[in-house]
Amino acid sequence: MQNQINGMQKTMPRREEEEKRLIQREYRKLLKSIKSKMDTTDRHNIRMAYEIAVEAHSKQRRKSGEPYILHPIEVARICAEEIGLGPTAIVAALLHDVVEDTNVSLKDIKDRFGDRIATIVDGLTKLDGMYNVASPQAENFKKVLSTLLVDVRVVLIKMADRLHNMRTLGSMPRHKQLKIAAETSFIYAPLAHRLGLYNFKTEFQDLCMKITEPEKYQEVARKLQETKQERTRYINEFLKPINDALRDIGYPYRTTGRPKSIYSIWNKIKTKKVPFEEIYDLFAVRIILDLPKQKEKQVCWQVYSIVTDVHTPIPERLKDWITTPKSNGYESLHTTVIGPEGRYVEVQIRSERMDEIAEKGFAAHWKYKGIGGQDVFDTWFDNVRDILENQDSDAIEFVNDFKTNLFNEEVYVYTPKGDLKILPKGATALDFAFHIHTDVGYHCTAIKVNKKLVPLGYKLQNGDQVFITTSKNQKPTESWLKMVVTGKARSKIRSAMKEERRKQGEIGKEALQRKFRNMKVDYEENVDMLAKFFGFNSRADLNFEIAMGNINLADLRDFFNVEGNKLVEKVSETVAEPESDKNTPTRAGRKKYTGKPRLLINGEPADDMDYVLANCCGPVLGDDVFAYLTVSSGLKIHRTTCPNATHLMANYGYRIMKAEWVTSGDSSFVADLIITGIDSGPGVIERLTHNISTDLGLNIRSFSIAGNEGYFEGRISLLVLNKDQLNVTIRELQNLEGISSVTRV
Ligand code: MN
């Protein structure tokens, strides 16, 4: 006993000793990473900030168990090394969590370090504080942007803070990881892009994917690793014939062949539907030259000429961002050429200065600001200020408008008279109509671009000349929403639709009132319950769907008994729903299985909770899921890969709950598959249904198929027990002759 106590007394200080040394080591690493010039005051301030932070955080530990102080030191190092920020930012980064978490006050900081650093720390504290209140992340986003205008370093340090937190997210519980990842991909990745912090954007996206789709992430990472040698060999072969000519130019140069990010490769696999092995542009060859500013453009084009003398260029892939830099400051000359073995290779040609801007974005841009040319960020900040000041819509709309209108780059187009109009990149011909005038948008019937008729959803290209035809009888329809991207057009169409829906809804309301009179139930007493039953948020939505014929009032007696003047829901026993019901999208998620499978929500059995499986992503047992508390229809279970997940988690993080499957009974889940293939006669459908119902023994709930010119696309709704069974089914179907793809909806 005595020995044991002695032993403990000895090990405790030893551990403290070790941690102390570790902290000092990390601090020295930080000092070494600072590249900007510093005077004695700077050095003194950094030392003082370090000592205050060490003392203030001395009792705290991170989730991983390590001393908390390692976090601010690392954030400061990222600011210095990866963004290239100077002493002011480093001091602020070291202190970024003290006001929030410890008893050091803002006044203390102001007294010791002055106004500027206090302002930055204050901005950072306010941003962090947002996590502790039940406020939508959209509000948070608005705050992030306002601090951008106070001192852009607040946002840059916040980026470093977020990056370090993302890098060390491993020790957090899964539902928190998902929430943080969603917010990162929703706010921080696009903001990093807009500020020209390409490295940050890329790493954010990769780290988010690592959390939301861990298997896919590991798969791509492993394949990249496996093909590394082969890539190096190829890049050397590509460069060999041009190296001599490059040396003859007489400026030092270096080349890199870094692969593209895991996220962007995966995106390609997903959107182009090709396997990893068939993606040829896995990497871009970069040629970076060390030359004086005034020689940049001339020499870069000289290099272009050297490269394309040997490798055949693809003219439409030439991008000259040297003559016209991107609006986030990016400068570079890009081309794609046909390399050895007929493979497409992207070549990026730039100077060291351009490379630093590309890597470090705004901060580097700042450094070179004096050299000449107008500052692209000044214009952007003016726009941010405008939007922040003129915004009276709610926070979520604000974020969406902001994302489309200020994160994107611009497209330059002309009116028939030759006036220049600037719209966000990706804007359509219809956006242009609304940009000219709301009435022009409302009544737009046809659009000509460069004298040719185009669809309303045509994506504008730089230099397009756009001519709009209008008619008094034209009015917006629901489908227009899919053809616009700008906030203005979207909100104008939405309000026109609302008015239209209200008019239509009157018809539905009358029909429902007639039906209720017929069934002898009271309208006011039952209408809200009915809306909720069908999964609508309001009477107006219910009325509209009735008017559109999407809800068959004749079926009401199938779902309800009449007791007194009230409708009482029947308890459903059967799995299958009437076939006629499948076009009623809002009913699909409700009570379609018998006996709920075991699900835990926030760690508690969910059997008694009012939850439904979301229609949008149709989760089945075994899927990675989370619960979302809706405004009026209880809990909805979504897959973490659901297209709506990012939006929900980022904007309504406080409504997200952890959900996990425990075990299953033998309840079935509805899973929807999209199947495409070559239509080789009536045999395909027969083979499909035979395979599913006979070979795999599954029930088909509904099946629809459409095709033309030998190609078909089918949607099939199956009842499965769990994810494994579903995956086996997908694999089996993929192997059938004539089937080219099988994907979950
Ligand atoms: Mn922090």
Residues whose N, C-alpha, C, O or C-beta is under 5 A from the ligand:
A	BS01	MN	D97 D161
